Amino acid sequence: MFSRNFNIIFSSFISYLPSRFLVVLNAVVIIPVLAHLMSVNEMGIFQLCIGILNLVCTCSSDWIAKSALRFYEKYKVIGHLDEFFSNTILISLFVYALILVLYFGFGHFICNKLFIPHKVLLLTLILVIPVGIRQFLYQMLRVFDRPFLYMFSIVIYQISLIALFLLYSNVIPNIYAIVLAMLTAVCLIDFYIINVIRLKIDFKPKPDKAILFETLKYALPLIITNTSIWAVLNINKFVFQYNEMFHDTAVAGVSWLFTTSVLTPLFSTFLFAIFPAIIKKFEEQNRIKPLVTNTIQLYCALFIPVVVFFCGFSKDIANFAFSGKYNDACILISFFAVSLFFHELMKLFNVKYHLKNKTYIEMALSCLTGLLCLNLNFFLIPEFGLLGAGVSMLFSVLILFFANLIIQFMDYVSYLRIAKTALFSLILSLAVYLCVQIFQDFVFVKMLLFVFFTYFISALAAKKIFT
């Protein structure tokens, strides 16, 4: 029924799916527990710390790790891996030193404006170092095709995080306990993976200028790109906190954390699993259009029903996850679900920039959209609160998605086939959702029937929707 490409893509996707489900399980269990144990003020501060951590990692370790993934095959072929890894280490050391300088220069200002304890901010910035190492190691696991090790490391992290938080919270305040637990757990993961894969690098203290230039040319635009996208997805929490709307900070933060922790691990799995294969085909000068097209088709077929599920059952999800403490979260869950879907879909389409080393185009579009979103948040949040935050995010994500879609400089996808698959999945999901509403008082029955019939019918019609 499926072509060889579909089998390759689906098998790669399935190989990483168990680890992703563990992350989802972590969200379903841990986030409601944290929402119950932590006060609204503590939850708000924790969400801001997560946002700051993501931002700093985006500007530092994330682009370094992506560069390692992008150029590993190239420098392996020409025998310059030691030089490439040495450059990566030197860049990382410089970036981490810069983070400390910025903390001592602006940390006091940030803490005062956002009402964050100084020690919590410092712990968060220290956490950047082991998280950055983990990001690099996870990229190496993708290169080495070690999905089981990736999955096992997730298990260790989750168990460690829960145990350490419960231990630390007995002696220190919750907000310190959760950040310190994350720091300890991530360090354990780093040492574990390094010990298992035994990555050997013949460190060369003198940077290779040619490799350094190519790496920075590819990666530096990613800083502005990813920072802008971070702003689109996260700035609302900081605007709430700045305006002293502390309850809305916690609501926006916990609903965002729950939704992104459940959906992003699933949505991002395709690119995570298949991007190395795309890079390899491209570097070997093989045709990539069927592979990229089929990947996006599978993404749409599998995850459009998930988005419809989160939008249709948003109130029930909020009640289940937060037990009434954050009832207003249902306002944002639908906006977040749709935004995350298009955000990860955009990454699949945007592989063109990475293949042709034209990330500066992606950077320009993302920067303009980030500025638009920032202004929308400051304009709409004081007037419409949580609804204003949701509209600002979704509108900005859609603008960015379609702006990137119309930029074409290589023939790498079949838009017609993708549109056909997406339209079929959307119509089917909406039809099944409307049909299960006859079970008005049986929420879990409706949810289970929706999932079963949507994917059952999709499987039966697979040959038509993927051709």
C-alpha positions as CSV (number, residue, x, y, z in Angstrom):
1,M,0.0,0.0,0.0
2,F,2.8,2.4,0.9
3,S,5.7,3.2,-1.3
4,R,9.3,2.5,-0.1
5,N,9.6,6.1,1.0
6,F,6.6,5.8,3.3
7,N,8.0,2.7,4.8
8,I,11.4,4.4,5.5
9,I,9.7,7.5,7.0
10,F,7.2,5.6,9.1
11,S,9.8,3.2,10.4
12,S,12.1,6.1,11.4
13,F,9.2,7.9,13.0
14,I,8.2,4.8,15.0
15,S,11.7,4.2,16.2
16,Y,11.7,7.5,18.0
17,L,8.0,7.4,19.0
18,P,8.4,5.4,22.3
19,S,10.7,8.1,23.7
20,R,8.3,10.8,22.6
21,F,5.4,9.1,24.3
22,L,7.4,9.0,27.5
23,V,7.8,12.8,27.2
24,V,4.0,13.1,26.7
25,L,3.4,10.8,29.7
26,N,5.7,13.0,31.7
27,A,3.6,16.1,30.8
28,V,0.3,14.3,31.6
29,V,1.6,13.3,35.0
30,I,4.1,15.8,36.2
31,I,2.6,19.1,35.0
32,P,-0.8,18.6,36.8
33,V,1.2,17.5,39.9
34,L,3.3,20.7,39.8
35,A,0.1,22.8,39.2
36,H,-1.4,21.2,42.3
37,L,1.7,21.6,44.6
38,M,2.9,25.0,43.5
39,S,1.1,28.3,44.2
40,V,-0.1,30.5,41.3
41,N,2.8,32.9,42.0
42,E,5.4,30.0,42.0
43,M,3.9,28.6,38.8
44,G,4.1,31.9,37.1
45,I,7.8,32.4,38.1
46,F,8.6,28.8,37.0
47,Q,7.0,29.4,33.6
48,L,9.1,32.5,33.2
49,C,12.2,30.6,34.1
50,I,11.4,27.9,31.5
51,G,10.8,30.7,28.9
52,I,14.2,32.3,29.8
53,L,15.9,29.0,29.6
54,N,14.4,28.3,26.2
55,L,15.5,31.8,25.0
56,V,19.0,31.5,26.2
57,C,19.4,28.0,24.8
58,T,18.0,29.3,21.5
59,C,20.6,32.0,21.3
60,S,23.5,29.7,22.5
61,S,23.5,25.9,22.4
62,D,20.6,25.2,20.0
63,W,22.3,26.6,16.9
64,I,25.6,25.0,17.8
65,A,23.9,21.6,18.1
66,K,22.1,22.1,14.8
67,S,25.3,22.9,13.1
68,A,26.8,19.7,14.4
69,L,23.9,17.8,12.8
70,R,24.0,19.7,9.6
71,F,27.8,19.3,8.9
72,Y,28.7,16.0,10.5
73,E,28.3,14.0,7.3
74,K,30.3,16.5,5.3
75,Y,33.3,16.7,7.6
76,K,33.2,12.9,8.2
77,V,33.6,12.3,4.5
78,I,36.6,14.7,4.2
79,G,38.1,13.5,7.5
80,H,37.9,16.7,9.4
81,L,35.6,15.7,12.3
82,D,38.2,16.5,15.0
83,E,38.6,20.0,13.7
84,F,34.9,20.5,13.4
85,F,34.2,19.2,17.0
86,S,37.1,21.3,18.3
87,N,35.5,24.4,16.7
88,T,32.2,23.5,18.3
89,I,33.7,23.3,21.7
90,L,35.5,26.7,21.3
91,I,32.3,28.4,20.2
92,S,30.4,26.9,23.1
93,L,33.0,28.1,25.7
94,F,32.8,31.6,24.2
95,V,29.0,31.6,24.3
96,Y,28.8,30.4,27.9
97,A,31.3,33.1,29.0
98,L,29.1,35.7,27.3
99,I,26.0,34.5,29.1
100,L,27.7,35.0,32.5
101,V,28.8,38.6,31.4
102,L,25.2,39.4,30.4
103,Y,23.8,38.0,33.7
104,F,26.1,40.3,35.8
105,G,25.2,43.2,33.5
106,F,21.4,42.8,33.2
107,G,20.4,40.2,35.8
108,H,19.3,42.7,38.4
109,F,17.2,44.6,35.9
110,I,15.4,41.5,34.7
111,C,14.7,40.2,38.2
112,N,13.2,43.6,39.2
113,K,11.0,44.0,36.1
114,L,9.7,40.4,36.1
115,F,9.6,39.8,39.9
116,I,12.0,36.8,39.7
117,P,14.3,35.9,42.6
118,H,17.9,36.5,41.8
119,K,19.1,33.0,42.8
120,V,16.3,31.4,40.7
121,L,17.5,33.3,37.6
122,L,21.1,32.3,38.3
123,L,20.2,28.6,38.7
124,T,18.3,28.9,35.4
125,L,21.3,30.3,33.6
126,I,23.6,27.6,35.0
127,L,21.1,25.1,33.7
128,V,21.9,26.3,30.2
129,I,25.3,24.6,30.2
130,P,24.2,21.0,30.8
131,V,21.1,21.5,28.6
132,G,23.4,22.7,25.8
133,I,25.6,19.6,26.2
134,R,22.5,17.4,26.1
135,Q,21.2,19.1,22.9
136,F,24.6,18.3,21.2
137,L,24.5,14.7,22.5
138,Y,21.0,14.2,21.3
139,Q,22.0,15.4,17.8
140,M,24.8,12.9,17.9
141,L,22.4,10.1,18.8
142,R,20.4,11.1,15.7
143,V,23.5,10.8,13.6
144,F,24.5,7.5,15.1
145,D,20.9,6.2,14.8
146,R,20.5,5.3,18.5
147,P,16.8,5.7,19.2
148,F,16.8,3.2,22.1
149,L,19.5,5.1,23.9
150,Y,17.6,8.3,23.4
151,M,14.5,6.7,24.8
152,F,16.3,5.3,27.8
153,S,17.9,8.7,28.6
154,I,14.4,10.2,28.7
155,V,13.3,7.5,31.2
156,I,16.3,8.3,33.4
157,Y,15.6,12.1,33.2
158,Q,11.9,11.8,34.1
159,I,12.5,9.4,37.1
160,S,15.4,11.6,38.3
161,L,13.4,14.8,38.0
162,I,10.4,13.5,39.9
163,A,12.5,12.0,42.7
164,L,14.8,15.0,43.1
165,F,11.9,17.5,43.1
166,L,10.2,15.6,45.9
167,L,13.4,15.3,47.8
168,Y,14.5,19.0,47.4
169,S,11.0,20.4,48.1
170,N,11.1,19.0,51.6
171,V,14.0,21.4,52.5
172,I,13.8,24.3,50.1
173,P,10.9,26.3,48.5
174,N,9.2,24.7,45.5
175,I,10.5,27.1,42.9
176,Y,14.1,26.5,43.9
177,A,13.4,22.8,44.2
178,I,12.1,22.3,40.6
179,V,15.0,24.3,39.0
180,L,17.6,22.5,41.1
181,A,16.0,19.1,40.3
182,M,16.2,19.9,36.5
183,L,19.8,20.9,36.9
184,T,20.8,17.7,38.6
185,A,18.7,15.5,36.4
186,V,20.2,17.0,33.1
187,C,23.7,16.5,34.4
188,L,23.0,12.9,35.1
189,I,21.7,12.5,31.5
190,D,24.9,14.1,30.1
191,F,27.3,11.9,32.0
192,Y,25.2,8.8,31.1
193,I,25.2,9.4,27.4
194,I,28.8,10.5,27.2
195,N,29.8,7.3,29.0
196,V,27.7,5.1,26.7
197,I,28.6,6.5,23.3
198,R,32.2,7.1,24.2
199,L,32.5,10.0,21.9
200,K,36.2,10.7,21.3
201,I,37.5,14.0,20.1
202,D,41.1,14.9,19.5
203,F,40.8,18.5,20.7
204,K,42.7,21.1,18.7
205,P,42.8,24.4,20.5
206,K,43.5,26.4,17.4
207,P,40.3,27.2,15.5
208,D,40.0,26.2,11.8
209,K,39.0,29.4,10.1
210,A,37.3,27.8,7.1
211,I,35.2,25.5,9.2
212,L,34.4,28.3,11.6
213,F,33.3,30.6,8.8
214,E,31.0,28.0,7.3
215,T,29.5,27.1,10.6
216,L,28.8,30.6,11.6
217,K,27.5,31.5,8.2
218,Y,24.9,28.7,8.5
219,A,24.1,29.1,12.2
220,L,24.2,32.8,13.1
221,P,21.0,33.6,11.2
222,L,19.4,30.8,13.2
223,I,19.9,32.9,16.4
224,I,17.7,35.7,15.1
225,T,15.3,33.3,13.5
226,N,14.8,31.2,16.6
227,T,14.7,34.2,18.9
228,S,12.0,35.7,16.8
229,I,10.0,32.4,16.8
230,W,10.6,32.2,20.5
231,A,9.0,35.6,20.9
232,V,6.0,34.6,18.9
233,L,5.4,31.5,21.0
234,N,6.5,32.8,24.5
235,I,6.3,36.5,24.8
236,N,2.8,36.6,26.2
237,K,3.8,35.3,29.6
238,F,6.4,38.1,30.0
239,V,3.9,40.7,28.9
240,F,1.4,39.4,31.5
241,Q,4.1,39.5,34.2
242,Y,5.3,42.9,33.2
243,N,1.7,44.3,33.5
244,E,1.5,42.6,36.9
245,M,-1.3,40.2,35.6
246,F,0.2,37.4,37.7
247,H,-2.7,35.0,37.5
248,D,-2.8,35.2,33.7
249,T,1.0,34.6,33.7
250,A,0.4,31.3,35.5
251,V,-2.6,30.4,33.3
252,A,-0.8,31.1,30.1
253,G,2.3,29.4,31.3
254,V,0.8,26.2,32.6
255,S,-1.5,25.8,29.5
256,W,1.4,26.5,27.2
257,L,3.7,24.1,29.1
258,F,1.1,21.3,29.1
259,T,0.1,21.7,25.4
260,T,3.6,22.0,24.1
261,S,4.9,19.2,26.3
262,V,2.2,16.9,24.9
263,L,2.1,18.0,21.3
264,T,5.6,19.2,20.4
265,P,7.3,15.8,21.1
266,L,4.8,14.2,18.7
267,F,4.8,16.9,16.0
268,S,8.6,17.3,16.0
269,T,9.3,13.6,15.7
270,F,9.2,13.5,11.9
271,L,11.8,16.2,11.4
272,F,13.8,14.8,14.3
273,A,13.9,11.3,12.7
274,I,14.1,12.0,9.0
275,F,16.2,15.2,8.8
276,P,19.5,13.2,8.8
277,A,18.3,11.1,6.0
278,I,17.3,14.2,4.0
279,I,20.7,15.7,4.6
280,K,22.5,12.5,3.5
281,K,20.5,12.2,0.3
282,F,21.1,15.9,-0.5
283,E,24.9,15.6,0.1
284,E,25.0,12.5,-2.1
285,Q,23.1,14.5,-4.8
286,N,20.1,12.2,-4.7
287,R,16.5,13.3,-5.4
288,I,14.8,14.4,-2.2
289,K,11.4,15.6,-3.4
290,P,9.6,12.3,-2.9
291,L,11.1,11.9,0.6
292,V,10.2,15.4,1.8
293,T,6.7,15.3,0.2
294,N,5.8,12.0,1.8
295,T,7.1,13.1,5.2
296,I,4.8,16.2,5.1
297,Q,1.9,14.0,4.0
298,L,2.3,11.6,6.9
299,Y,2.7,14.6,9.2
300,C,-0.6,16.0,8.1
301,A,-2.5,12.7,8.1
302,L,-1.3,11.8,11.6
303,F,-1.5,15.1,13.4
304,I,-4.4,17.1,11.9
305,P,-6.8,14.8,13.9
306,V,-4.7,15.5,17.1
307,V,-5.2,19.3,16.6
308,V,-9.0,18.8,16.0
309,F,-9.0,16.7,19.2
310,F,-7.3,19.5,21.3
311,C,-9.6,22.2,19.9
312,G,-12.8,20.2,20.2
313,F,-12.1,18.9,23.7
314,S,-10.2,21.9,25.1
315,K,-12.5,22.4,28.1
316,D,-12.4,18.7,29.0
317,I,-8.6,18.6,28.7
318,A,-8.2,21.6,31.0
319,N,-10.6,20.1,33.6
320,F,-8.7,16.8,33.5
321,A,-5.2,18.3,33.6
322,F,-5.7,21.1,36.2
323,S,-8.8,20.0,38.2
324,G,-10.4,23.5,38.0
325,K,-7.4,25.4,39.4
326,Y,-6.7,26.9,35.9
327,N,-10.1,26.8,34.2
328,D,-9.2,29.7,31.9
329,A,-6.5,27.5,30.3
330,C,-9.2,26.1,27.9
331,I,-9.2,29.6,26.2
332,L,-5.6,29.1,25.1
333,I,-5.2,25.4,24.6
334,S,-6.9,25.5,21.1
335,F,-4.8,28.5,20.0
336,F,-1.6,26.8,21.2
337,A,-2.5,23.5,19.5
338,V,-3.1,25.1,16.1
339,S,0.0,27.3,16.5
340,L,2.3,24.4,17.4
341,F,1.0,22.3,14.4
342,F,1.8,25.1,11.9
343,H,5.1,25.9,13.6
344,E,6.4,22.3,13.3
345,L,4.9,22.0,9.8
346,M,6.8,25.1,8.8
347,K,10.0,23.5,9.9
348,L,9.4,20.6,7.5
349,F,8.9,23.1,4.6
350,N,11.9,25.2,5.7
351,V,14.5,22.4,5.2
352,K,15.1,24.2,1.9
353,Y,16.9,27.0,3.7
354,H,19.2,24.5,5.5
355,L,20.0,22.5,2.4
356,K,20.9,25.6,0.4
357,N,22.5,27.4,3.3
358,K,20.1,30.3,2.9
359,T,18.9,30.6,6.5
360,Y,19.2,34.4,6.2
361,I,15.9,34.4,4.3
362,E,14.2,32.5,7.1
363,M,15.8,34.9,9.5
364,A,14.4,38.0,7.8
365,L,10.9,36.7,7.7
366,S,11.0,35.5,11.3
367,C,12.4,38.8,12.6
368,L,9.6,40.8,11.0
369,T,7.0,38.4,12.3
370,G,8.5,38.5,15.8
371,L,8.3,42.3,15.9
372,L,4.6,42.0,14.7
373,C,3.8,39.6,17.4
374,L,5.5,41.7,20.1
375,N,3.4,44.7,19.1
376,L,0.2,42.6,19.0
377,N,0.8,41.3,22.5
378,F,1.3,44.7,24.0
379,F,-1.8,46.0,22.2
380,L,-4.2,43.1,22.6
381,I,-3.3,41.6,26.1
382,P,-4.2,44.7,28.2
383,E,-7.5,44.9,26.3
384,F,-8.5,41.2,25.8
385,G,-6.3,39.3,28.3
386,L,-5.8,35.6,27.5
387,L,-7.8,35.8,24.3
388,G,-5.6,38.6,23.1
389,A,-2.5,36.4,23.8
390,G,-4.0,33.5,21.8
391,V,-5.0,35.6,18.8
392,S,-1.6,37.3,18.7
393,M,0.3,34.0,18.6
394,L,-1.9,32.2,16.1
395,F,-2.1,35.2,13.7
396,S,1.7,35.6,13.8
397,V,2.4,31.9,13.3
398,L,0.1,31.8,10.3
399,I,1.6,34.9,8.7
400,L,5.1,33.4,9.2
401,F,4.0,30.0,7.8
402,F,2.5,31.4,4.6
403,A,5.4,33.9,4.1
404,N,7.8,31.0,4.1
405,L,5.6,28.9,1.9
406,I,5.6,31.3,-1.0
407,I,9.4,31.6,-1.0
408,Q,10.6,29.0,-3.6
409,F,14.1,28.5,-5.0
410,M,14.2,24.7,-5.3
411,D,11.9,21.9,-6.4
412,Y,11.7,19.8,-3.2
413,V,8.0,19.2,-2.5
414,S,4.7,18.5,-4.3
415,Y,2.3,21.0,-2.9
416,L,-0.8,19.5,-4.6
417,R,-0.3,16.1,-3.0
418,I,0.3,17.7,0.4
419,A,-2.8,19.8,0.1
420,K,-4.9,16.8,-0.9
421,T,-3.8,14.8,2.2
422,A,-4.3,17.8,4.6
423,L,-7.8,18.5,3.3
424,F,-8.9,14.9,3.5
425,S,-7.6,14.6,7.1
426,L,-9.3,17.9,8.2
427,I,-12.7,17.0,6.7
428,L,-12.6,13.5,8.1
429,S,-11.6,14.7,11.6
430,L,-14.3,17.4,11.7
431,A,-16.9,14.9,10.4
432,V,-16.0,12.3,13.1
433,Y,-16.0,15.0,15.8
434,L,-19.5,16.1,14.9
435,C,-20.7,12.5,14.8
436,V,-19.4,11.6,18.3
437,Q,-21.3,14.5,19.8
438,I,-24.4,12.3,20.2
439,F,-22.7,10.9,23.3
440,Q,-23.2,14.3,25.1
441,D,-22.7,13.2,28.7
442,F,-19.9,10.6,28.1
443,V,-16.7,12.7,27.5
444,F,-14.2,9.9,27.5
445,V,-16.4,7.8,25.2
446,K,-16.5,10.7,22.8
447,M,-12.7,11.0,22.9
448,L,-12.0,7.4,22.4
449,L,-14.5,7.0,19.6
450,F,-13.1,10.1,17.9
451,V,-9.5,8.7,18.0
452,F,-10.6,5.2,16.9
453,F,-12.8,6.1,13.9
454,T,-10.6,8.9,12.6
455,Y,-7.5,6.8,12.4
456,F,-9.4,3.6,11.3
457,I,-11.0,5.4,8.4
458,S,-7.7,7.1,7.5
459,A,-6.0,3.7,7.4
460,L,-8.6,2.2,5.1
461,A,-8.3,5.2,2.8
462,A,-4.5,5.5,3.0
463,K,-4.0,4.6,-0.7
464,K,-6.1,7.5,-1.9
465,I,-5.0,10.2,0.5
466,F,-1.3,9.6,-0.1
467,T,-1.3,9.4,-3.9
